[in-house]
Amino acid sequence: MLVSFLRFSITKATSTLSLTNDDNNNNNDNQMRRADEYVMTSARIDGIKRSNVCGDGYRIEGALLKSYSYSDRESYLPYEDCYMTFKARQSDNQIRIRILSLDLNDIHNGINCLDSLRFYKSVYITKQDKLDTVECGQLTEQEKFHVISPTGIVTAHFSTDGGNVNGQGFKVVLTAFRYPNKTHPCDSNNEEFLCRSKECISSLLLCDGVPHCLDNSDELSDRSCASKTLNSELNNRITTSKRQHWRGILIAAFLLIILFVFILFMIYLICRRCIHPPMPLTNHANKNYATMLNSSKTGSKTTTTTTQVVIQNDKIGKRLDDDYNIL
């Protein structure tokens, strides 16, 4: 039964691997590239790469910046004091800061932001370099709030106090871009894409699930983003199925090894009994019996006691009869 299960698991895993390879070959050009995500938190969170959290600098084409954990069921963490610096890969690019969602509601007297998200146009946190953005409160994507860092550098600072922490946090898109001109138009050979809003972004940002163009033309359906999303989801399901099949193979192999060891142990015990049979057990019996003898002269009865001794020997057994008190 275990062998049959193992054979079935191997067959399924092989077919899954074959299907995955075929899909990778057929859809290699249609793979959906996920946006680079950066989480602004100082806490150690499982599942988040330490290289993508506070305290480092990054060169980007585009990025999705968010608080932990951005969810309807959870709020961001208290006592945050997180800095991140981003710089455009191309020296002639600016960086646009587009707030998709902002939900920081710890405000003192309706004026002072106790929990805040601030942006600066340099690596220095100074008043002169501070960009004019919404620091707290509530914003949605429909409001299309954005601001530009002309230096191609953005430093984000997320801070919270230990008081009333509520709200989802924030989700912000950073995009490196430039405005084309006659002498330097968007160059598709240089991996650039011309948005309908007349700005050049990296073609690596197309169909990554995040709107980088102001008019969202990098995510429009005519760019086959929907089909790429479906292909990506299909590949994710195939990968999950492949992992499950390999897990089944490993469990079956482990059980098969245990069964094999058990069979070998039983064979060893049986063969050991065949080669060295146990010695037969002999009961030493001492028999006492009485013999009645009739005397012809006196007519009296004499009792004779005979003891029978059996001696066990490796080769032969000897029987000795000793009669005592024989008249």
C-alpha positions as CSV (number, residue, x, y, z in Angstrom):
1,M,0.0,0.0,0.0
2,L,2.8,2.4,0.9
3,V,4.6,1.4,-2.4
4,S,1.4,2.2,-4.4
5,F,1.0,5.6,-2.6
6,L,4.7,6.4,-3.2
7,R,4.4,5.5,-6.9
8,F,1.2,7.6,-7.2
9,S,2.9,10.6,-5.5
10,I,5.9,10.4,-7.7
11,T,3.7,10.2,-10.9
12,K,1.7,13.3,-9.8
13,A,4.8,15.3,-8.9
14,T,6.5,14.4,-12.2
15,S,3.4,15.5,-14.1
16,T,3.2,18.7,-12.0
17,L,6.9,19.5,-12.7
18,S,6.3,18.9,-16.4
19,L,3.3,21.2,-16.4
20,T,5.1,23.9,-14.5
21,N,8.1,23.8,-17.0
22,D,5.7,24.0,-20.0
23,D,3.9,26.9,-18.5
24,N,7.2,28.7,-17.7
25,N,8.3,28.2,-21.2
26,N,5.0,29.3,-22.8
27,N,4.4,32.2,-20.5
28,N,7.9,33.4,-19.7
29,D,7.2,36.7,-21.5
30,N,3.8,37.1,-19.7
31,Q,4.9,36.7,-16.1
32,M,3.5,39.3,-13.8
33,R,6.3,41.1,-11.9
34,R,5.3,42.1,-8.4
35,A,6.1,45.5,-7.2
36,D,9.0,45.9,-4.8
37,E,7.5,46.2,-1.3
38,Y,9.1,48.0,1.7
39,V,7.5,47.8,5.1
40,M,8.2,50.6,7.5
41,T,8.5,49.0,10.9
42,S,11.3,48.7,13.5
43,A,9.9,45.4,14.9
44,R,11.1,42.0,13.8
45,I,8.3,40.5,11.9
46,D,8.3,36.9,10.5
47,G,8.1,36.7,6.8
48,I,9.5,40.2,6.2
49,K,13.1,40.4,4.9
50,R,15.3,42.5,7.2
51,S,16.8,44.1,4.1
52,N,13.4,45.6,3.3
53,V,12.7,47.4,6.6
54,C,14.0,50.4,8.4
55,G,17.5,51.8,8.5
56,D,18.7,51.3,4.9
57,G,19.0,53.1,1.6
58,Y,17.7,51.8,-1.7
59,R,18.0,52.6,-5.4
60,I,14.7,52.1,-7.1
61,E,12.7,52.3,-10.3
62,G,9.5,52.1,-8.3
63,A,8.4,50.8,-4.9
64,L,5.3,50.2,-2.8
65,L,5.8,51.6,0.7
66,K,3.5,50.6,3.5
67,S,3.1,50.3,7.2
68,Y,2.9,47.0,9.1
69,S,0.5,45.5,8.9
70,Y,-1.7,47.1,6.3
71,S,-5.0,45.3,7.0
72,D,-8.7,46.0,7.7
73,R,-8.4,43.8,10.8
74,E,-5.2,45.1,12.3
75,S,-3.7,48.5,13.0
76,Y,-0.1,49.6,12.7
77,L,2.3,49.2,15.6
78,P,3.0,51.7,18.4
79,Y,6.4,53.2,19.3
80,E,7.6,53.2,15.6
81,D,10.5,55.5,14.6
82,C,11.4,54.3,11.2
83,Y,13.5,56.0,8.5
84,M,14.0,54.9,4.9
85,T,15.9,56.6,2.0
86,F,15.2,56.0,-1.7
87,K,17.1,57.2,-4.7
88,A,16.3,57.0,-8.4
89,R,18.5,54.7,-10.4
90,Q,18.8,57.2,-13.2
91,S,20.4,60.5,-12.3
92,D,18.0,62.5,-14.4
93,N,14.9,61.1,-12.8
94,Q,12.6,62.6,-10.2
95,I,10.6,60.6,-7.7
96,R,6.8,61.0,-7.4
97,I,5.2,60.2,-4.0
98,R,1.6,59.0,-4.6
99,I,-0.5,58.3,-1.5
100,L,-2.9,55.5,-2.3
101,S,-4.2,55.3,1.3
102,L,-3.6,57.1,4.5
103,D,-5.3,56.2,7.8
104,L,-3.4,57.7,10.8
105,N,-5.9,59.0,13.3
106,D,-4.0,59.7,16.5
107,I,-4.2,63.5,16.4
108,H,-4.0,65.8,19.4
109,N,-6.6,68.6,19.5
110,G,-7.2,68.0,15.8
111,I,-3.9,69.7,14.9
112,N,-0.8,67.9,16.1
113,C,-0.1,64.5,14.5
114,L,1.0,62.1,17.2
115,D,1.3,59.4,14.5
116,S,2.7,60.8,11.3
117,L,4.3,60.0,7.9
118,R,6.7,62.7,6.7
119,F,8.8,62.9,3.5
120,Y,12.1,64.8,2.8
121,K,13.9,65.5,-0.5
122,S,17.3,64.6,0.8
123,V,19.0,62.1,3.1
124,Y,18.9,64.8,5.8
125,I,15.9,65.3,8.1
126,T,15.7,69.1,8.1
127,K,12.9,71.6,7.9
128,Q,14.3,73.0,4.7
129,D,14.2,69.6,2.9
130,K,10.7,68.6,4.2
131,L,8.2,68.1,1.4
132,D,4.7,69.5,1.7
133,T,2.6,66.4,2.2
134,V,-0.3,65.2,4.3
135,E,1.3,63.8,7.5
136,C,-1.7,62.2,9.2
137,G,-5.5,61.9,9.0
138,Q,-7.3,60.1,6.2
139,L,-6.7,60.0,2.4
140,T,-7.9,57.6,-0.3
141,E,-6.7,56.8,-3.8
142,Q,-9.7,58.7,-5.3
143,E,-8.2,61.9,-3.9
144,K,-5.1,61.3,-6.1
145,F,-2.8,63.1,-3.7
146,H,0.8,63.2,-4.9
147,V,4.0,65.3,-4.5
148,I,7.3,65.2,-6.4
149,S,10.8,65.2,-5.1
150,P,12.9,67.0,-7.8
151,T,16.2,65.7,-6.4
152,G,15.4,62.1,-7.2
153,I,15.9,61.3,-3.4
154,V,13.1,60.6,-0.9
155,T,13.5,60.0,2.8
156,A,10.4,58.7,4.6
157,H,10.0,59.0,8.3
158,F,7.2,57.1,10.1
159,S,6.7,57.7,13.8
160,T,4.0,56.7,16.3
161,D,3.7,57.2,20.0
162,G,2.5,54.7,22.5
163,G,-0.9,56.1,22.9
164,N,-4.1,55.6,21.0
165,V,-3.1,53.5,17.9
166,N,-5.9,52.9,15.4
167,G,-6.3,52.9,11.7
168,Q,-4.9,50.8,8.9
169,G,-1.7,52.8,8.4
170,F,-0.7,53.8,4.9
171,K,0.2,52.6,1.4
172,V,2.3,54.8,-0.8
173,V,3.7,54.4,-4.3
174,L,7.2,55.8,-5.2
175,T,7.9,56.1,-8.9
176,A,11.1,57.3,-10.6
177,F,10.2,59.2,-13.7
178,R,11.3,61.9,-16.1
179,Y,9.6,64.2,-18.6
180,P,10.6,63.5,-22.2
181,N,11.7,66.2,-24.6
182,K,12.7,66.4,-28.3
183,T,16.4,65.7,-27.6
184,H,15.7,63.0,-25.1
185,P,12.4,61.2,-25.8
186,C,11.3,58.0,-24.0
187,D,13.5,55.2,-25.4
188,S,11.9,51.8,-25.5
189,N,15.3,50.3,-26.3
190,N,16.5,51.7,-23.0
191,E,13.6,49.9,-21.2
192,E,11.5,53.0,-20.9
193,F,7.7,53.3,-21.2
194,L,5.8,56.5,-22.2
195,C,2.7,57.0,-20.0
196,R,-0.3,58.6,-21.6
197,S,0.3,61.3,-19.1
198,K,3.5,62.1,-21.0
199,E,6.1,60.9,-18.6
200,C,8.8,58.2,-18.9
201,I,9.0,55.4,-16.4
202,S,10.9,52.1,-16.4
203,S,9.3,49.4,-18.4
204,L,10.0,47.0,-15.5
205,L,7.1,48.7,-13.7
206,L,4.5,47.6,-16.2
207,C,1.8,45.3,-14.9
208,D,3.2,45.0,-11.4
209,G,-0.1,45.6,-9.8
210,V,0.8,49.1,-8.7
211,P,-0.2,52.3,-10.6
212,H,3.0,54.2,-11.4
213,C,1.7,56.4,-14.2
214,L,-0.6,59.2,-13.1
215,D,-3.3,58.0,-15.5
216,N,-2.7,54.3,-14.6
217,S,-1.8,53.5,-18.2
218,D,1.0,51.1,-17.1
219,E,-1.8,48.9,-15.7
220,L,-4.4,49.1,-18.4
221,S,-6.1,46.0,-19.8
222,D,-4.9,46.7,-23.3
223,R,-1.4,45.9,-22.0
224,S,-2.6,42.3,-21.2
225,C,-2.1,42.9,-17.5
226,A,-5.2,40.9,-16.7
227,S,-3.9,37.8,-18.6
228,K,-0.6,38.2,-16.9
229,T,-2.3,38.3,-13.5
230,L,-4.2,35.1,-14.3
231,N,-1.0,33.4,-15.4
232,S,0.8,34.5,-12.2
233,E,-2.1,33.1,-10.1
234,L,-2.0,29.8,-12.1
235,N,1.7,29.5,-11.6
236,N,1.3,30.1,-7.8
237,R,-1.3,27.4,-7.6
238,I,1.0,25.0,-9.5
239,T,3.9,25.8,-7.3
240,T,1.7,25.1,-4.2
241,S,0.5,21.8,-5.7
242,K,4.1,20.8,-6.5
243,R,5.2,21.4,-2.9
244,Q,2.2,19.3,-1.6
245,H,3.1,16.4,-3.8
246,W,6.8,16.5,-2.8
247,R,5.7,16.6,0.9
248,G,3.6,13.5,0.3
249,I,6.5,11.7,-1.4
250,L,8.8,12.5,1.6
251,I,6.2,11.2,4.1
252,A,5.7,8.0,2.0
253,A,9.4,7.4,1.7
254,F,9.9,7.8,5.5
255,L,7.1,5.3,6.2
256,L,8.5,2.9,3.6
257,I,12.0,3.1,5.3
258,I,10.4,2.3,8.7
259,L,8.6,-0.7,7.2
260,F,11.8,-2.0,5.5
261,V,13.7,-1.8,8.8
262,F,11.0,-3.6,10.6
263,I,11.0,-6.4,8.0
264,L,14.8,-6.8,8.2
265,F,14.5,-7.0,12.0
266,M,11.9,-9.8,11.9
267,I,14.0,-11.7,9.3
268,Y,17.0,-11.4,11.6
269,L,15.0,-12.9,14.6
270,I,13.7,-15.8,12.5
271,C,17.1,-16.7,11.1
272,R,18.7,-16.5,14.5
273,R,16.2,-19.1,15.8
274,C,16.9,-21.4,12.8
275,I,20.7,-21.3,13.3
276,H,20.7,-21.7,17.1
277,P,17.7,-23.9,18.1
278,P,16.9,-23.8,21.8
279,M,18.0,-26.7,24.0
280,P,15.1,-29.1,25.0
281,L,14.1,-28.9,28.6
282,T,14.1,-32.1,30.6
283,N,12.3,-32.6,33.8
284,H,14.3,-34.3,36.4
285,A,11.9,-36.7,38.0
286,N,12.5,-38.6,41.1
287,K,10.2,-41.5,41.4
288,N,9.6,-43.3,44.6
289,Y,7.8,-46.5,44.4
290,A,7.2,-49.4,46.8
291,T,7.6,-53.0,45.9
292,M,5.8,-55.6,48.0
293,L,7.8,-58.9,48.5
294,N,6.1,-61.9,50.0
295,S,8.4,-64.0,52.2
296,S,7.9,-67.8,51.9
297,K,9.0,-68.4,55.5
298,T,7.4,-65.8,57.5
299,G,4.6,-64.7,55.1
300,S,5.4,-61.1,56.1
301,K,5.5,-58.2,53.7
302,T,8.6,-56.2,53.1
303,T,8.6,-52.8,51.6
304,T,11.3,-52.0,49.1
305,T,11.9,-48.4,48.1
306,T,13.6,-47.8,44.7
307,T,14.9,-44.4,43.7
308,Q,15.2,-43.7,39.9
309,V,17.8,-41.0,39.0
310,V,17.9,-39.5,35.5
311,I,21.2,-37.7,34.7
312,Q,21.2,-35.2,31.8
313,N,24.3,-35.4,29.6
314,D,25.2,-33.6,26.4
315,K,25.6,-36.9,24.6
316,I,23.7,-39.6,26.4
317,G,21.5,-40.0,29.4
318,K,22.2,-42.7,32.0
319,R,19.6,-44.3,34.2
320,L,20.6,-45.7,37.5
321,D,18.4,-47.8,39.7
322,D,19.4,-48.2,43.3
323,D,17.5,-50.6,45.5
324,Y,17.6,-50.1,49.1
325,N,16.6,-52.4,51.9
326,I,16.2,-55.5,49.6
327,L,15.6,-58.5,51.6
